Amino acid sequence: MASPTALLSARSFVASSLAALALSLGAAAPASAHPHVWVTSKAEIDYGEGGKVTGIRHAWTFDASYSASAIQGLDANGDGTVSPDELAGLATDNTANLAEFAYFTKLKIGGKEQTFADPIEPRMRMDGDRLTLSFLLPLKSPVAQGRGVAALEVFDPTYFVAFSLSEDADTARLVGSPAGCAATITRPKSEQAKTADAKTADAKPGLSEAFFEALTNASSYGVQFANRIIVACP
């Protein structure tokens, strides 16, 4: 059984509420279970003047178990619901903590990897029993895509968090893009957790928790589970 101490040291971008998550996992998850958090994601690629890519707007919906852990104690007015205002502090903290993990986001334009400025516009909301975090991740310098290809990947190198692209029609949006640009979604062949409904039964078999604990943000293990949005412009 995974101990709270071990889980507290894991690479999670939800550091401000990881203690609650660790306690719940320690009681329910087998030691070999991995990943520990499931996220269903959507992404909006924003374009500005001259057809330059200016940023990525993420929307990440967490599994019900993590969502319940994350919002404990945040119903400040005791009305039985957690409002976006009550979640504002958690949204700001969690978004800031993403820097350590490169925002779980890799963007290449014309084959060149881009760098991001600090995220802005962090927000959280509850939809039923699922918590959604959204934020805008600006590029440090807007880049003209031209006829090159923009490739967006979202994944956790350590596979502590399993990201899967939503099946909704608005999963990959282009805002302000030049005429004729189109987005194509590719999903990993080896994907284990397809949605935020996935449970520990979908964990990668045959690998111990010690293996995953040894992974770092520079590891390449998680790339096999990367979701990709490919944008081509004429």
C-alpha positions as CSV (number, residue, x, y, z in Angstrom):
1,M,0.0,0.0,0.0
2,A,1.4,3.4,-1.0
3,S,2.3,5.5,2.1
4,P,1.2,9.2,2.4
5,T,4.9,10.1,2.6
6,A,5.7,8.5,-0.7
7,L,2.8,10.1,-2.4
8,L,3.6,13.5,-0.9
9,S,7.0,13.3,-2.7
10,A,5.5,12.4,-6.1
11,R,5.6,14.8,-9.0
12,S,2.1,16.2,-8.9
13,F,1.1,19.7,-10.0
14,V,-1.6,19.9,-7.3
15,A,0.8,20.4,-4.4
16,S,-1.5,22.6,-2.4
17,S,-3.9,19.7,-1.9
18,L,-1.7,16.7,-2.4
19,A,-1.9,15.8,1.3
20,A,-5.6,15.1,1.1
21,L,-5.0,13.1,-2.1
22,A,-2.2,11.1,-0.5
23,L,-4.4,10.1,2.4
24,S,-7.2,8.9,0.2
25,L,-4.8,7.0,-2.1
26,G,-3.1,5.5,0.9
27,A,-6.4,3.9,1.9
28,A,-7.6,2.8,-1.5
29,A,-4.8,2.3,-4.0
30,P,-2.4,-0.7,-4.4
31,A,1.3,0.2,-4.3
32,S,1.7,-0.7,-8.0
33,A,-1.2,1.5,-9.1
34,H,-0.1,4.2,-11.6
35,P,-1.1,6.8,-12.6
36,H,-2.8,8.5,-9.6
37,V,-4.7,11.4,-11.2
38,W,-6.7,11.3,-14.4
39,V,-7.4,14.4,-16.4
40,T,-9.6,14.9,-19.5
41,S,-8.2,17.9,-21.4
42,K,-9.2,20.4,-24.0
43,A,-6.9,23.0,-25.7
44,E,-7.4,26.2,-27.5
45,I,-4.6,27.6,-29.7
46,D,-4.8,31.4,-29.9
47,Y,-3.5,33.4,-32.9
48,G,-2.9,37.1,-33.0
49,E,-1.8,39.8,-35.5
50,G,-0.1,38.4,-38.6
51,G,-1.2,34.9,-37.9
52,K,1.2,34.5,-35.0
53,V,0.6,31.9,-32.3
54,T,0.2,33.8,-29.0
55,G,-0.7,31.1,-26.5
56,I,-2.5,28.0,-25.4
57,R,-5.7,28.0,-23.3
58,H,-6.0,24.8,-21.4
59,A,-9.1,23.3,-19.7
60,W,-8.4,20.2,-17.6
61,T,-11.2,18.2,-15.9
62,F,-10.1,15.9,-13.0
63,D,-11.4,12.6,-12.0
64,A,-14.1,12.5,-9.3
65,S,-11.9,11.1,-6.6
66,Y,-9.2,13.7,-7.0
67,S,-11.9,16.5,-7.3
68,A,-13.4,15.5,-4.0
69,S,-10.0,15.6,-2.3
70,A,-9.0,18.9,-3.8
71,I,-12.1,20.9,-2.7
72,Q,-12.2,19.7,0.9
73,G,-12.6,22.6,3.3
74,L,-13.2,25.2,0.5
75,D,-17.0,25.7,0.9
76,A,-16.4,28.9,2.9
77,N,-20.0,29.9,3.2
78,G,-21.3,26.4,4.1
79,D,-24.0,26.4,1.4
80,G,-23.0,22.9,0.2
81,T,-21.4,23.9,-3.1
82,V,-18.0,25.3,-4.0
83,S,-18.2,28.3,-6.2
84,P,-15.6,29.7,-8.7
85,D,-14.9,32.5,-6.2
86,E,-14.2,29.9,-3.4
87,L,-11.9,28.0,-5.8
88,A,-10.0,31.1,-6.9
89,G,-7.1,30.7,-4.5
90,L,-6.7,27.0,-5.3
91,A,-6.7,27.9,-9.1
92,T,-4.0,30.5,-8.6
93,D,-1.8,28.2,-6.5
94,N,-2.1,25.2,-8.7
95,T,-1.4,27.1,-11.9
96,A,1.7,28.7,-10.4
97,N,2.9,25.3,-9.3
98,L,2.8,24.1,-12.9
99,A,6.0,25.9,-13.8
100,E,8.1,23.2,-12.2
101,F,6.6,20.7,-14.6
102,A,6.8,22.9,-17.7
103,Y,3.0,23.1,-17.6
104,F,2.9,19.5,-18.9
105,T,2.8,21.2,-22.3
106,K,5.1,21.0,-25.3
107,L,4.5,23.2,-28.3
108,K,6.6,23.0,-31.5
109,I,6.1,25.4,-34.4
110,G,8.0,24.6,-37.6
111,G,9.9,22.0,-35.6
112,K,11.2,24.5,-33.0
113,E,10.1,24.1,-29.4
114,Q,8.5,27.2,-27.9
115,T,8.9,28.7,-24.4
116,F,6.0,30.0,-22.3
117,A,5.6,33.0,-20.1
118,D,3.8,32.8,-16.8
119,P,0.2,31.5,-17.0
120,I,-2.7,34.0,-16.6
121,E,-6.4,33.9,-16.1
122,P,-6.5,30.8,-13.8
123,R,-10.0,29.6,-13.0
124,M,-11.7,26.6,-11.4
125,R,-15.2,25.4,-11.4
126,M,-17.2,22.3,-10.3
127,D,-19.4,20.6,-12.9
128,G,-21.3,17.9,-11.0
129,D,-18.6,15.9,-9.2
130,R,-15.7,17.0,-11.5
131,L,-13.3,19.9,-11.0
132,T,-12.1,21.8,-14.0
133,L,-9.0,24.0,-14.1
134,S,-8.6,26.5,-17.0
135,F,-5.8,28.9,-17.7
136,L,-4.1,30.8,-20.5
137,L,-0.4,29.9,-21.2
138,P,1.1,32.7,-23.3
139,L,4.2,32.3,-25.5
140,K,7.1,34.4,-24.4
141,S,7.3,35.6,-28.0
142,P,4.5,35.1,-30.5
143,V,5.5,33.0,-33.5
144,A,4.3,33.1,-37.0
145,Q,3.3,29.6,-38.1
146,G,3.3,30.3,-41.8
147,R,3.0,27.1,-43.8
148,G,4.8,25.1,-41.1
149,V,3.1,22.7,-38.7
150,A,2.3,23.5,-35.1
151,A,2.3,20.4,-32.8
152,L,0.9,20.6,-29.3
153,E,1.5,17.8,-26.8
154,V,0.1,17.4,-23.3
155,F,1.5,14.7,-21.0
156,D,3.2,14.1,-17.7
157,P,6.8,12.6,-18.2
158,T,6.4,10.6,-15.0
159,Y,2.9,9.4,-15.7
160,F,1.7,10.4,-12.2
161,V,-1.0,12.2,-14.0
162,A,-2.7,10.6,-17.0
163,F,-3.9,13.1,-19.6
164,S,-6.4,12.2,-22.3
165,L,-8.1,14.5,-24.8
166,S,-11.8,14.9,-24.5
167,E,-14.1,13.3,-27.1
168,D,-16.1,16.6,-27.4
169,A,-16.2,18.6,-30.6
170,D,-14.5,21.6,-29.1
171,T,-11.5,19.6,-27.8
172,A,-9.1,21.3,-30.2
173,R,-10.0,24.9,-31.1
174,L,-8.2,27.5,-33.2
175,V,-9.0,31.1,-32.3
176,G,-8.0,33.8,-34.8
177,S,-6.0,31.5,-37.0
178,P,-5.4,32.3,-40.7
179,A,-7.9,31.0,-43.2
180,G,-7.6,27.4,-44.0
181,C,-5.8,26.2,-40.9
182,A,-7.1,23.0,-39.5
183,A,-6.4,20.9,-36.3
184,T,-6.0,17.2,-36.2
185,I,-6.0,15.1,-33.0
186,T,-3.8,12.1,-32.5
187,R,-4.1,9.8,-29.5
188,P,-1.4,7.5,-28.1
189,K,-1.6,3.9,-29.2
190,S,-0.5,2.7,-25.8
191,E,-3.0,5.0,-23.9
192,Q,-4.2,3.3,-20.7
193,A,-6.5,5.9,-19.3
194,K,-8.9,7.2,-21.9
195,T,-11.0,9.5,-19.8
196,A,-11.1,11.0,-16.3
197,D,-13.4,8.1,-15.4
198,A,-10.5,5.7,-15.6
199,K,-9.6,3.8,-12.4
200,T,-6.6,2.0,-11.1
201,A,-7.5,-1.1,-13.1
202,D,-6.2,0.9,-16.1
203,A,-2.7,1.2,-14.5
204,K,0.3,0.1,-16.4
205,P,0.9,-3.5,-15.5
206,G,4.3,-5.1,-14.5
207,L,6.0,-1.9,-13.2
208,S,6.4,-1.1,-9.5
209,E,5.7,2.1,-7.8
210,A,9.5,2.4,-7.1
211,F,10.0,2.5,-10.9
212,F,7.7,5.5,-11.2
213,E,9.1,7.2,-8.1
214,A,12.5,7.2,-9.8
215,L,11.3,9.1,-12.8
216,T,11.9,12.8,-13.1
217,N,10.5,15.6,-15.2
218,A,13.3,14.9,-17.7
219,S,12.2,11.3,-18.2
220,S,10.8,10.1,-21.5
221,Y,8.5,7.4,-20.1
222,G,5.3,9.5,-20.2
223,V,5.7,10.6,-23.8
224,Q,4.2,7.3,-25.0
225,F,0.9,8.5,-23.5
226,A,1.1,12.0,-25.0
227,N,-2.0,13.4,-26.7
228,R,-1.2,15.6,-29.7
229,I,-3.0,18.4,-31.6
230,I,-1.4,19.0,-35.0
231,V,-2.3,22.2,-36.8
232,A,-1.5,22.7,-40.5
233,C,-2.0,25.9,-42.4
234,P,-2.0,26.3,-46.2
